[in-house]
Amino acid sequence: MTIRVLHVASELYPLLKTGGLADVTAALPAALIEQGADARLLLPGFAPVAAGLADLRPVARLSRTFGAPEATLELGRLPENGLPVYMIRADAFYARPGNPYLDAEHVPYGDNAQRFALLGWTAAQLARHLDPEWAPRIVQAHDWHAGLAPAYLRADAHERGLGPGAAPARSVFTIHNLAYQGVFPAQQFASLALPADYFDMHGIEFYGQLSFLKAGLYFADKITTVSPTYAREIQTVAQGGGLEALLRGRAHDLVGILNGVDYTVWNPATDETIATRYSATRMSGKLRCKAVLQARLALAPRHDAPLFGVVSRLTEQKGLDLLLAALPEILARGGQVAVLGTGDPSLEQGFARAARQHPDAVAVELGFDESLAHAIVAGADVIAVPSRFEPCGLTQLYALAYGALPLVHRVGGLADTVVDASLENLADGVATGFVFERFEPDALTAAIRRAFALYARTRDWRDTRRHAMEQDFGWSASAQRYMALYRELD
């Protein structure tokens, strides 16, 4: 029997993207459909979503609105691939300009609990045939925004006197980043229409407040996260965010499934956004991409200078403070640095200051530009991803595909996807990048020195780059893992 699965999330590429979640929600359902699943997506009706979906039509009026004057469910499709997408139209909640989560002063909206409770509740209603023509057997909720979906499913089963396994749909909760927990004041619990006993340490309560993320972790039938190493790390005090005991207690229900790359978007052989297309067997185009990038960013036109790229949120989580401190090492050795991102003002100012002081060697673009992101990954020799912690990371996977060797800290998905260019790994032909163990300046500096040393050995660099580009992190294998998980539940 075909498995019907509903993915519940807040973002979808290319309609709305603030991070890697949008890339996953665009690619994973499509990969599952290729595996034989009947997959659909549920999103809040943010303005870019409402404007970008095709063939929207009403499905049902929602009987509970969590304070919005009215709310309806509509069904459309993503024009790029035809993926069926349900959208909650509640303009009072979602038709707001700018960031979907923050107001103009970059403060979280005061009604975020209600805005995203509506998302989780609607997912549970879809499992109850809110759409008479389609209902999921599996509801997969992504990150805290969808964290209440498993709670509403469980509450519905309890209300009808059913056991946990007899809910209208089984639930999977996926952690993309445990650091974002959807924490709200305890008094907002009353507005969520959940049973009173759900506000408990064995439930949604979290140190006297309520956490949507914890709700997902506690009430879901299965928990996934986006790499095997991160699944282990979040069970420790260091990376558990106060939830490590709950995660250890549910270790038998927790699995790490690596995110994949959508190679229809990220493939240098077909990418129309880059200066020249190239492949592992026809590499001349990469040198051309580097030259065009240097010209675009007003860097010195030096083909012999290793170019280090950064495409990232500029935050301490991403380790960019460590990289900023290491800039003198890169510049002293004759390297160049291209940075694209936005984030902490101190990091923005630090990189901008370096660009003013070294305009021929450091370029910084504050903000986000998808075409420039592709240009940097295509033109760079090295892509730096020195994250303090990293659930999966997609940037290093894009870098591998484009022959920009990743320089990464050995954590989470970075540890699972990049093989260090040590002497033995080079000899075995398995190296794909540069990995440092300790999150300390001297460890990063040593990895940078290894990158320069390998760059000076042209043949070894070329062989390593080719091996990196030959890696396959497509969604097929991950989709198969998810299908196996669904079958356990269905």
N, C-alpha and C positions, 0 to 999 in steps of 0.2 A: 504494500500500500504506500502511496506517495506521502512523504512526510510534509505536513504544512507547518511552516515556521514563520513567526512574526518577529522581526527585529525592531526594537524600540529604542530610539536614540534622539538626540537633539540636533545633530548635524548630518549633512550629506553633501559630499563633493559631487559636482562643482557648485551647488546652489549656496551652501553655507559652510564655511570652514574656519575654525579658529585653531585647529590642531589636527593630529593624525587620526582622531576618531572619525572625521568626515571621510578620509580615504578608506578606512576599513568598512564603514557602512555602505559605501559605494561599491566596493569590490567583493566583500564576502557574500552578500545575498546572490549576486550574479554567479559567483563560483559555486554556490550551493545549488542553484538552478541547473548548472551544467552537470552536477552530480545526481540530478533527478529529483531534487526537492522542489516544493511549491513554496517559494519564499517571497515575503512582502515586508514592507517597512512602514513604521508609524512614526510620524514627526509632528512637533508643534508647528502651527502655521505661521512661522516667522515670515516677514515680508519677502525675503529672497526665495523662500520655499514656495510661497503662494504664487509668486511671479514666475518661477522657473519650471513648475510642474506642468505637464501637458494634459489636456482632456480631463480636467477636474470636473467631477460631478458629485452632487450630494448623496450621501448614503443614509445618514440618520441624524436626528437631533439628539443631543446628549442630555439626559435627564438630570445630571448633576454637573454643575459648572464651577464649583469651588469659589464662587464670588464673581465670576465674569457674568455680565448681563445675559449673554447667550453663547452657546457653543454648539457647533455641528461637526460631524465627521464627513470628510470628502475623500474620494478616491481618484487618483490620477496616475501618471506614470512619469518616470524620469526620461526625458527625450533622448539622452545619450544611448541608453540600452533597453528602454522599454520596461524597466523594473516597476512593478506595481507599488505605489506609495500611498498610504493613507495619510491624511493631513487633518489635524484638528484646527478648525477655523474658530478662533475666539479672539477677535481683534483687540479687545480690551486688554488681553494678556500678552499677545504676541506681535501685534502690528506696531512695534516701537522701533524708531530709527537706531542705527548703530549696533553696538555689541548686544548679542542676544541675552546676556546674563547681567550686564552692568549698565548703570545709567550714565548720563553725560559726565558725571564727576567720577566715573569708574568705581562706583559703589554698587554692590549687588542690590538688585531690586528688592524692595521690602516684601513683595508678594511672590518671591521665587518659590516658596514652599507650595503655594496654591497653584502657581503656573505649572509646576512639574508634578504635583499630585494629579492634576487633570490628565497629564500624559500617562502616568502609570495606571490610573483608574480606567482610562479609555482602553488601554491594552487588555485589561482584565475583561472589560465588556465585550471586546472583539472575540475573546474566547467563549463568551456566552452568546455568540451569534448576533452581535449588534449589526453586523452585515449579514443579512439572511443568506447571501450567496457564498460566503466564505468564512471559515473560522479556523484559527490555528490550533494545532495540538501541542506545539512548542512555542513558548514566548521567551525570546532571548533579549534581556534588558542590558543596555550598555551604559556603564558608569552611573554616577549618583542621580543624574537627571531622570533616569528610568528606574531608580532603585525601589520605588514603591510598587511596581508592577507585581513582583512575586508576593508582596504582602497582601495586595488586594485579591490576588488569586487564592491565597491561603484563607483569607477572611471569607471569601465567597464559599469555599468548600466547608468551612466551619459553620457558616450560617445555614447551610443546607444539610448539616449533619453528616458530611462526608469526611473521610480520612484524608490526610495530606496527598496520598497517591491518587485520589479520586477527584481532584480539582478539575475544572473544565479544560485546563491545559497544564502541562508540566512546564517548569520554569528553569531557565539558565541565566545566571547573572555574570556578566563579563566585566572584570576590572581592567580598565585601560590605564588608570593612574590612581593608586590608593591615596595619594596626597590630597586629592579633591574629594571631600567626603559629604558635601551637602548637609552641613550642620545648621540647625535653626533653633530658636528659643523654644523651650518646653511648652509655653502657652500656645504655640501654633499647632500643637498636636490636635487640639479640639476641632480644627478646621479641616482635618484630613479624612474624616468619616471612616476611621478604622476602629476596631473594637478597643475598649478602654484598656484591656489587659495587654495590648500590644505595646503600650508605653511601659516598658519593663527592661531590665538589663538583658533578659531573654527575649529580645524583640528590638524595637526601634530606639529605645533610650540609650544615650551615649554621654556618660559623665554629666548627668543632669540636664542635657539637652536632647534633641532628636537628630538622628543622622539617616538620611536617605540611603547612603552607601551601606550603612550597617543593616538597614532593612533588607536590602538586596542580598547581603551576605548571609543573613540569618534565615530568611524565608525561602530563598531559592532552593530548588531541588538539587541543582549542581552549580558549581562556581568555576568559571574559567578565568584565566588571565593570559596575557599576551606573549609570554615566553616561559619555558620551563625553569630557567634560573630565577626569574622574578617570582614564580610560584613558591619557590623555596625561600627566597629572601623576605617575602612579606610575612612569613611565619616567625620572624625574629623581632626582638625588641627594636633593633636598629632601624628596620624598615617597615614595621608593622603598623605604624601610625596609631597605636593604642588598640588595634584590632587583632594583634597577633595571637592572643589566646583563643579568640573565636575562630580564627583561621586554622590554628593548630587543631582545635577541636573538630573542625570540618575537613581535615586534611584528606580524608578518604573520598570526599566529594569535590576536591579542588584539583584542577588539571591545568597545566600551562600549555597552550597551543600557540605556536609562533604566528605572528601576523605575516602576511604575504605582501608582495608587490604586484600592483596592477601594471603588467608590462605593455598593456595597450597605451598607457599614459607615460610610463617611465621606460623608454627603450631608445638608446641613441641611434639605432638603425632606422627608426621610423619617426623620431621626434621632430616635428615641424617647427618647434619653437626655438631650436638651437641653430647656430650659424651654418654648420655642415654636419650631415649625418655620418656616422661611422660605426664600426663593429669591432669585435675582438680580432677579426682576421683582416680588417681594413682600418688601420688606426690613424691614417694621416689626417683625417678630419678632426681628431681631438686636438692636435696642435693648432689647427685653424681656429677651433673654438676657443682655445686659450688666448690666441692673439686678438680675436674679436672681443673677448671679455676684458682683456687688458686695455684695449682702446676705449671700450664703453665706460670703464671705470677710471680712465685717465691714469692707469698704472704704466710704469716704464715698459716698453715693448721688448721684454727679455724672455726668449724661449728657454734659456738655460736657468732661470730662477724658479725654484719650486714654488708653486702657487698653492697656498693653503686656503681652502674655502670654509665658510661658516654659514649655514642656513639654519636658523634656530631662533627660538625665543631667547632673549638676552636675560637670562636669570641664573641665579646661583645653582638651582637644581641642574641646569644644563652644563655646569662647570665652567661657565664663561669667565668667571672671576679668575679661575686658575689659568685659563688661556690668556687673558689680558696680562697677567703677570709674566707670562712666558713670551710675550711679543718681542722683547729685546733679543731673546735667543734666536728667534726666527729671523729677525732683521739683521742681526750681527752676522749670520751665516749666509746672507744674501737672498733670503726668501721674500715672498710677497704674501699679503693677506687680503682676502676679500670677504666682507661681512655683510650679511643681509639678515635683518631681524629687528625686533623691538622688544622692550621689556623694562627692566629696572633702570631708572634714570642714571644711577651711578655708573652702570655698565655702558649705557648709551654714551654718556659723556666721556668715559674712559677710552672707548674705541674711537669716538669722534676726535678726541684730542690726539690720539696716535695718528689718525689720518691727516690731521692738520700739520703735525710735526714731520710726517714722512709721506707726503702726497704721492710720491712715485712708487711707494712700496705697500701702502695700506689704503684700502678703500672701504668706506662704510656707507651702506644704504639703510636708513632707519625706516621701518615699515615692513610690508610684505608685498611682493610682486611675484606671481607664479612664474612668469616668463623669465624673470631674472634668477629665480631659484633654479630653474632648469639650466640657464646659461652658466651659473656658477658651478653646478655639479658637472656639467659637460666640460667646462674650461679649466677646472682645478686639477692639480696633481694629487692633492690630499684633501680630504674632507674631515674636519675636526669635530668629533662628538665626544667631548671629555666629561660626560654627565656624572654628577654625584650618584644619582640612581637613574635608571632608565628601564621602564617596564618592558618595552620591546625596542622602540626606535625604528623609524622608517628611513631616516636620512642616510644611515649607513648602508641600508639595502639599496637605495637609489645610487649611492656612491659606488658600490660594487658594480652595479649594472653599467655605469658610465666610465669605469676604469679610473675613478678618483679614489685612491686607496684610503680607507677609513682609518683615522687615528682615534682610538676609543679607550675609555676606562672599562676594566673588566667587571661589568655589572649587568644584571638583567639580560635583555635581549642582545646587548652589545657583546656580552661574553658568549652568547649562543651562535653568533653569526660572523664574527671576525676572527681570523687565525693570525696570530702574531708572526711577523717576519723575523723570527729568531733564526739562527744559523741552521738548526736542525730542521725547522719547518721549510726554510728555503731549499735545503738539500733534498727534502722529500717532495718538494713541489706543491705544498699545501698552503703556503702563506698567502694571505689576502689583504693584510693591513698591518697596523701597529697598535699594540695593546699594552697599556700600563696597569699595574696591579694596585698600587696604593694611590689614594687621592691626595697626592702631595706634590708640591712644585717640582721637586727633583725627579720624581717618577715621570711626570709629564715631559720635563726637559729631556730626560734620557730617551723617551719615545720620539721626540722631535729630532734628536741627534741621529737616531737610527733611520728616520725617514730621510734625512740629508745624506747619510752614508749610503743607503740603498739607491737613492736618486743618482748618486755619482757613479754607480755601477750599472751602466745603461742596460746591459743584457739582462741582469737579474731584475731590474725594475720592470722591463718590458715583459718578462716571463710572469712576474707577480701580478702585474696589471691584467695580463691575459687570463690568468687563473681566476682573478677576482671577477672578471666579466663573464666567465663561464659558470659561475654559481647560479643555481636556480632556486629563488625564493618566491616562486609564483604561488598563487592561492590554492592550487589544486590539492596539494598534500594537506594543507590546513583544513580545507573544506571537507576532505575525507575524514579527518579527525573529528570534526564537528558532527558529521553525519553519523559516525559510530557512537558518539555521545548521545545524540538524539534517539538513536535506536535503543540504547540502554533505558531511556526514559519512556519511550512511546509504548 
